[in-house]
């Protein structure tokens, strides 16, 4: 099949996804700790009330974001401009998203329960809507960058590696910001500033600026090559087409079935604090996992050449649950203490390998499902297909953040610091043990659950090849007719 992409364009696509992930990968978990530990410090609001408020806000904001996915996806498919149908959304949404992201970490001085709830709900729901306007288009861009399915899969794989690295970028920023603040303010001055969450606020500004700069690289150095659908489709018909496609629905259901696999993100900050002694060292905790993820994505590319997407997804899921269980058993045997750091980090690398699968394989599957729907209906709907999966993903994410907040802030018995000069206080052994369970065993269960829907997925092998060939022939005939 004809090659369309140059290396520069693939790298630019990856840089754009890196920028988006730099901001969106930073936000949810750090927003939770900002709300819990800093936003209402000294306000007199009870710890139970704040914990419950965070869980509810994360759930509601996630559901609102899920609804926004469908609306934005439908509008993407109806957008036509000189920039294409996907880029205009990123261009319009990027600056508002950056600004609102900063405001998430600027809590007003509130002591009233109702006012506190309204502020948190409003600012985080607005953030969730704006994320969809940028993140969802950037996710589905890979399906229009080339009509060649092999080239498309390779481009998505490379860009996904960039995005995976970007998801850890915020932790690097926080570490560097903390080091600079200590140098400028001194140790005690930094502790006072940290107790107010100032390091989180500065780091968010840095991530927001980086997000804008990296996204510009993608916007000006990539192009859309898949033609628009000729027919307009109502939103009702569009939703029917997308959600009656069995294969796309199975990919979407993995997001719900495996929602609990992501709760480790909520607790990882606290494991860094109480295992390594500094929240800035969360990067040291997750860097081995991030490296493992990057290696895993390279490994998944190799697996996809040997196996189809279905078998690759299942194999990697079984491996993921197994290695998480090993991490728990080893950690539990040694004990939850600083002496544990080296074996914990080594195994964390192997835990990261499984994320190569979830970062690449579903995106390749969705692009294949877009082809299948076009083959059956004559209508190409990248926006709504990715939005359909995004709907389930956002609902799953809402469950993850709400469930994670409940586990970390209530079930574990975590106690927040009440001192203006101390960001965190010591926790009981029982709390630390529950932190470990949240990081390992609970995700392991959901990693197994996530591959069950894929057992029914069949857009593989000859079926996939025949559909791709037929679509290319149809487009060539349409081009000949148009020229005539």
N, C-alpha and C positions, 0 to 999 in steps of 0.2 A: 504494500500500500504506500501511497505517496507520503513523504515526510514534509511537515509544515513548520515545525518548531526549530528555532535556533537556541543554542545554549543560553544566550543572554535573556531570551524571553522566559525560559523555564526558571532561571535564577531570579529574575525580576518578580515572577509570580510567587516564588518562595519567599522573597523578601517582604512582599506585601502581606502574606499570611503570617510571617514572623512578627510584623508590626501589629497586626490585629491581635495575635496571641499575647504579645508583650503587655497589652492593656487588659484584654478580657481574661487572660489566664491569671492575672494578678488580682482581679477584683473580688470574686465571690468569697474566697477564704479569708483574705485580709480585711474585707469589709465586715465579715462576721466578728473577727477579733476586735476590730475598731469599735463596732457597736457594743460588744460585750465589755471590753476592758477599758475603753477610753471615752467614748462619746458622752456617757452619762455619769462619769465619775464625779462624786460630790453632789449629785443632784438629789439624793435621798430616795431614788427609785430602787425598789427591791431587786435583788439578783434574780429571783424566780420570775418576776415580771419581765425583766430585760431578756432573760433566756427564752421565755415563751413568746415574747414579741419578735425576737429574731427568727425563731422557727416559723411563725405565722407569716412574717414578711417575706421570707425566702420562698415559702410555698405559694403565696398569692402572686408575688412578682414573677415567679417561674411560670405560672399558669397564664398570666397576662402576656408574657413573652411568647408562650406557645401559640396563643391566639394570633398574636402579631405575626408569627411565622407564616401562617396561612394567608393573611392579608397581604403581606409584603411579597410572598411567593407568587400570588396571583397577579399582583401589580407588575412584578418583574416580567412575567410572560406577556404582558400587554404593553410594555415599554418599548419604544422605538426612538432612537436618537443617533446622531453621528458618532456617539461614544459606544453605541451598542445598547443592549437592554439591561446589562448588569452593572456596568461602571457608574451610570448616573446615580444609582442608589448609594454607592460608596462615597462618591464625591459630595453629595448633599448631606449625608449623615455623619461624616467623619468629624467635623468640627463640633457640632452639638454633642456627640458622644464623648469627645475628649473633655469638654467643659463640664458636663454633668458628672462624669467619672470623678473629677476633682471635688465637686460639691458633695459627693457621697462621704468624703472624709472631712467635711467641714460642718460638724454638728453645732447647732445653736445652743445656747445655755438654757436648757429646758428642765423643769422639775415636775411639770404636770404630765400625768400618764397619757392622757388623751392627745395632748400636743406632741409628746414624744413619739407616740405611735403614728400620728398623721405625718410628721416629718419623715420618719424612717420609711414608711410605706410609700409616700409620694416620691421621694428622691430615688429609692431603689427600683420602684416600678418604672419610673421614667428612664432610668439607666437600662432596664431590661428591654424596653421597647426600642431604644436607640441602638442597642447592641444588635438586635435583629436586623435593623436597616443596613448595617455594615457587615456584620459577621456572616449572615445568611447569604448575601450576594457573593461574598468572597469565597465561601465554601462551594458554591455551585459554579464558580467561574471555570473550574477545570473541565466541566462537561462541554463547554463551548470553545475551548482554546484550540481544538483540532478535531476533525472528524475521524481520524485514524485511532481506533480503540487501543492498540498497543502503545502508540505514542502518547495517547491520553493517560493511560494507566501509569506510564513512566513519569509523566509530568506531575500527576497527582501525587505519586510516591515521593518524588524529590521535594515538591512543595510541602508535603506533609511533614517531612523531616525538619524543614525550616520552621514550620508551625510548632512542632514539638519542642524544638529548642527555645522558641519564643515564649512558650508557656512557663519556662523556668527563668526567663529574663527578668521578671519583676523581683525575684529573690536575689539576683545578682545586684540589681539596682539598690535594693534595701540594704544589702551588705555594704556596698560602696558608700552609700549615703551615711550609714551609721559610722563608718570609719572616718569620713570627712568631718562629721559633726563632732566626734570625739576629739579630733585633732584641733578643731576650731574652738570648741566649748570647754574642753577638758572632760575628765571622766565624770565628775559630779554634775557638771552642767548638762552633759548628755543624758544622764539618768533622769534628771528633772524634765528635760524635753521629751525623752522617751515615755515618761510617765503620763504625758499629755497627748501622746500619739503623734508628735511633730514629725518624727522620722517617717511614719506612714504617709503623712500628708505630702511631704517633699518628694518622696519616692513616687507617689501617684502622679504628681506633676511631671516628673521626668519620664515616666512611662507614657503619659498622654502625649507629650511632645514627640517622643520617639515613634509612637504609633502613627502620628500624622506624617512624619518624614518618610518612614518606610512605605506607607501606603501610596504616597506620591510616586515612588519608584515603580510600583506595580502598575499604577494607572497610566503612566506615560510610556511604558515599555512593553505592554502586552496588547493583544487584540483578540476580538471574538471572530471565529471563523464559521460557526454553524449558523445557517440562515434562519430567519424568523419563520414561524408558522404563518401560513397565508390566511388561515381562518381565525376569527376571534371566537373565543370560547367563554361561556358564562362561568361564573365562579362555581355555581352548582354543578355544572357538567364537568368542570375541571376537577373538583374534589371527588366526584364520582369516578372519573377516569383514574385518578391517582390512587384512591383508597380501595379500588376494586382490583388493582394489580397485585396479585398474590405475592410476588417476589419482593416488590417494594414494601409491602405491608410487613413481611417477615423481617426485613432489615430494620424497619421502624420499630418493631416490637422488641428488638434486642435492647433498645434504649430504655424501655420500661422494665423488661425482665431483669436487666442488670443494673438498675439504678443505684443499688447500694454499694457497688464496687468503688464508687468515687468518694465514699465517706472518709477514706484515709486522708484526703486533702484537707478536711476540716481539722483533723487532729494532728496533722504533721507539724504544724507550727508549735504546738504544745510539746510534742515529743522532742523537737529541736531545743526548746527552752529547758526542759527538765532532763534531757539526755545529754545535750551538748552545752547547755548553760547560756545560750544566747539566741534570741529569735532570728537575728541576722544570719545565724549559721544554719538556718533551714536549707539554704543552698547546699551546705555540706552534707546534709541529710538526704536531700533529693537529687543532688548532682549525680551520684552513682546510678540512681534510678533513671535520670535523664539520659545519661550516657548509654545505659542499658536500652532505653527506648530507641535512641538513635541507631544503635547496633541492631536492635530488634527489627526496626523498619527496613534496614538493609537485608536482614535475614528474611523478612516477609516478602520483599521483592524477589528473592531467590526462591522462596517457597511457591510464590505465585507462578513462577516459570515451570515448576515441577508439578504442582497441584492446582486445582481450580480454587476459586475464592471460597467456596463452601467448605471444602476440606481444610483449607488453611485456617479459616476462622475457628473451626471446631478444635483442631490440633492445638492452636495457640491458647484457646480458652482452658482446655484441660491442663496444659502446662502452667498457665497462670494461677489456677486454683491450687495446684500442687506446690508451687514454689512459695506462695503466701503461707501455706500450712507449714512448710519447712521453716520459714522465717519465725513464725510464732513458736514452734517447738524449740528451736535453738535459743531464741531470746528468753523464753520461759525457763529453760534449763539453766542458763547463765545468770539470769536475773536482770531486772530493769535498772541499770546503773551505768555510769560513765565508762566503766571498764568494758562495757558491752559494745562500744562504738565500732571497733574495727570489724568484728564478724557481722554486726548488724548492717554496716555499710556495704560490705562485700556481697551479702545475700540480697541487699537492696538493688544492686546492679542486676542480678538475675531476675528479680521481680520486675524490673523495668523492661525486660525483653518482651513481655507479653503485650505491652502498650503499643509496640510496633504494629501489631495486628489491628487493634481498635482505631489506630490513627490512619491506617491506609485501607484495609480491606473493605470496610463499609462504604467508603467514598468511591472505590472502584465499582462496587456492587450497585450503588445508586446510579452512577453514570451508565452502567449496563442496562438498568431498568428504564432509564430515560429512552434509550434506544428501543427497548422492547415495546414501550408505550407508543412511540412514534411509528414503529413497524405495524402495530395493531390498529392505530387510530388515524395515522397521518398527521398527528399534532405533536409537536415537540415542546415539552413543558419542563425545562430544567428548573425554572424558578419554583414551580409548585411541587415538583418531585422532591427537591431538596428541602423545601418548606414542609412537605408532608412528613419527612423523616425528622426535620427540625422541630415540628410540633411535638412529636413523641420524645425527642431529645430534650426539649425544654421542660416538658412535663416530668421526665425522668430526672432532669437536673433539679427541678423544684423539689421533688421527693428527696433527692440526694442532700441538698442543702438544708432542708427542713429536718430530715432524719439525722443528718450529721450534727446539726446544732442541738437537737434533742439529746443525742448520745453524748456529745462532748460536754455540754453545759448543764445538763440535768442528770442523765443516767450515770455518768461517771462520778458525780459528786464534786466537780471542779469548783474551786472558790476563787473569785476575782479579787485583785488587790483594791483596797479602799484608800491607799495612801497616794497622795499627789506625787511623791518622790520615788515611788516604786511601781514599775509596770506590772510585775507578777510576784506571787508569793508561793511558798512551798506547798506541795500537795501530798495527800496521804498515799501510802503504798497501794491501797485498794483503788484509788483513782488512777494511778499510773498503770496498774494492771489492766484496768478497763480501757485506758488509752491504747495499750498494746492490742487488745482484742479488736478495737475499732479500726486499727491500722492493718490488721492481718486477717483474722478469722471471718469477720463480717464481710469484707470485700471478697474473700475466697468463695463464700457461698453464692454471692451474686455473680461472680465470674462464671460459675457453672450454669446458673440460670440463664445467662445472656445468650448462650449458644443454642438453647432449645428451639427457638423459632427458626433458626437457620437450617434445621433438619428438613424443613419443607421448601427451602429455596432451590430453584432448578435452572436459573439463568447462567448455565455453565456449558462447557464443551462445545459440541457441534451446534447446539441451539444458538449460543452466543455468536459463534463465527458466522453462521448463515444469516442471522439478522443483521449483523454489521455489514456484510457484503451486499445484501439486498438494499439496505439504506443508501449505500454509496452509489449503487446503480440507479436508484430512483432519483437521487440528487443530480447525477450526470444527465439523465433524461430531461429533468426539469430545466437544467441549464441550456441544453440544446434547444428545447422548445422556446425558452425565453429569447435566445439569440436569433431564432428563426422569426 
